[in-house]
């Protein structure tokens, strides 16, 4: 007999079989995974949807972020109040293929020489669809894996509107080095500083019609020379800056529904060599006039003004300083008053210095001026002209003690550490900047980058080290920068009087801050110019359109501004545009400027700010808060 174990009936079983367990477990896993699958689906859909971008700086790959020229473009954009994000070439090609919105495109010089034909086509497509681009010099000059010029001309020639980079035809003459000439209309559109363009220069006078072109100038040089590519053939572009031979150096061209600004010179490279003026002006123009974007002002409350830097460098300045005080000249301000404290000036032992340790009259004057709110600063190396003529990169051991002695003497007299500096005769070796950084200076005057506002100055191709003081460039009048240099131009005092008036009105209208300096020893020779400066500033100040700034106060503001994080969210269909800003400390005094014709219905949803309506712009002035969110209706074209 065979005994069999009974098997439960499938239909009557109270416990599931192994296969049933498997099915139940599978269903439970699927149910538990539904939220994850749904989120993955949403993430995939978000990835697949076109992504909006702001203003982008195109670089070949992520390694190019560390290049000094890339950093120069990013720093210049930050100082001009333009939020700028690097984007690699591959990402740009994908963005164009997916029709992602890009507010504006910048293609820098030097770092983006290599590009594929696909990239070139993507750039043309983006502009044709309505995009706006600013291109510089040698962008896309070579093929992606080539070291030679694209033949017979740059592949961007069609987009730019003329043929350039003609190496096959011109060989060693492909690039020229010449002065450049600015059209009068371009000077206005780009808000170029009064005095930078000389419409009476011989090169300008040689062009017809007279008065339409002027030579771009800088301090201390007979001619400002720029490298640019030679060009040929018809030019389907509006030329704003040109060479004497007629080659376009800055041009504007419409392409399809968009536009291209082409700077035929190495903008970023020049900034790394203490000539960032054109890069800054073009970034500002591109942001404010072409893209009509909000910008973060570099002036507190967006009110323009001047830093007046007095260089008190010998005993010849003592009596004029006292006369200016008696005339009430120091009732305005604050001014930044820099002093050379030693007993000598032209040579050691000449006894023509201020001899501040033993000069009670000047000691009392400095203390009175400081009590009025003026800033006392360090004007270099104890014996003014010896330092100015002999200090070099190779003799820091000799002159560092002079800097320290000047600093100690003046700090003792006024009872506080000095934090701003100006170099005697503009002579500023690299070791001086290192010394200033080590001693926690906040700002220094510089003869480089003339015409700019306070900037983080590059030296010999290198970006500034962390903690480097802000550089305050001079404002040049053609090839000079101050009153007692006027004889070098062989011009009457009215020339510099008009320049001073125009400069004050310029900074007021543009909401920017610039530096003007003079030597008090020359004050008796230029009374009209100083009166014009005083009266113009007072009139603009009474209108609420001008302020005096000290170097220290403005440097402190700019450091706080560096800590501000902000972004613009472009409106979707029917939505409002949005600006969000935050800071770990405070946004007090930070000001966003919006073009009035582009923005309406401004209101805050987060934070506190004053919204000021000017004739052609809005100013949104943040209060003592850590974040604000601003909304507005953006007028559509």
HUBEL-V488691 format. One record per backbone hydrogen bond with DSSP energy under -1.0 kcal/mol. CO is the residue of the C=O (numbers start at 1). NH is the residue of the N-H. Records with the same first field share a line. If there is no record, write none. Layout:
# HUBEL-V488691
CO=NH, NH
This chain:
# HUBEL-V488691
17=21
18=22
19=23
20=24
21=25
22=26
23=27
24=28
25=29
26=30
27=31
28=32
29=33
33=37
34=38
35=39
36=40
37=41
38=42
39=43
40=44
41=45
42=46
43=47
44=48
45=49
53=103
54=104
55=85
56=106
57=87
59=89
61=64
62=65
63=66
64=67
67=71
68=72
69=73
70=74
71=75
72=76
73=77
74=78
75=79
76=80
77=82
78=81
81=296
85=57
87=59
88=92
89=93
90=94
91=95
92=96
93=97
94=98
95=100
96=99
101=53
104=56
105=134
106=58
107=136
109=111
112=140
113=142
116=120
117=121
118=122
119=123
120=124
121=125
122=126
123=127
124=128
125=129
126=131
127=130
128=257
131=259
132=105
133=261
134=107
135=263
136=139
138=141
141=150
142=115
143=146
154=157
156=160
157=161, 162
161=236
163=232
164=154
165=167
166=170
167=171
170=173
171=174
174=230
176=228
178=226
180=216
181=242
182=214
183=187
184=188
185=189
186=190
187=192
193=196
195=478
196=217
198=201, 215
201=205
202=206
204=207
209=212
212=184
214=182
215=198
226=178
228=176
232=163
235=237
238=252
240=183
241=249, 250
242=181
243=246
247=243
249=264
250=240, 241
251=262
252=238
253=260
255=258
258=255
259=133
260=253
261=135
262=251
263=137, 265
265=267
266=270
267=271
268=272
270=273, 275
271=274
272=461
274=449
276=280
277=281
278=282
279=283
280=284
281=285
282=286
283=287
284=288
285=289, 290
286=291
287=293
295=593
299=302
300=303
304=547
305=514
306=549
307=516
308=336
309=518
310=338
312=340
314=317
317=321
318=322
319=323
320=324
321=325
322=326
323=327
324=329
325=328
328=331
335=375
336=310
337=377
338=312
339=379
341=356
342=355
343=353
345=385
347=350
352=315
355=358
356=359
359=363
360=364
361=365
362=366
363=367
364=368
365=369
366=370
367=371
368=372
369=374
370=373
375=337
377=339
378=422
380=382
381=383
383=387
384=388
385=389
386=390
387=391
392=395
395=399
396=400
399=403
400=404
401=405
402=406
403=407
404=408
405=409
406=410
407=411
408=412
409=413
410=414
411=415
419=442, 443
420=378
421=445
423=426
424=427
429=432
430=434
431=435
432=436
433=437
434=438
435=439
436=441
437=440
442=470
443=421
444=472
446=474
449=452
455=457, 471
459=462
462=459
465=468
470=444
471=455
472=446
474=451
477=480
479=220
480=477
482=485
483=486
485=488
486=489
492=495
493=497
494=498
495=499
496=500
497=501
498=502
499=503
500=504
501=505
502=506
503=507
504=508
505=509
506=510
507=511, 512
512=305
514=307
516=309
518=311
519=522
520=523
522=525
523=526
526=530
527=531
528=532
529=533
530=534
531=535
532=536
533=537
534=538
535=539
536=540
537=541
538=542
540=545
541=544
547=306
550=554
551=555
552=556
553=557
554=558
555=559
556=560
557=561
558=562
561=564
565=582
567=580
569=578
572=575
577=632
578=569
579=630
580=567
581=628
582=565
587=590
589=301
590=622
591=297
592=620
593=295
594=618
595=598, 599
598=635
600=633
603=631
606=629
608=623
610=621
612=619
616=596
617=614
618=594
619=612
620=592
621=610
622=589
623=625
625=587
626=583
628=581
629=605, 606
630=579
631=603
632=577
633=600
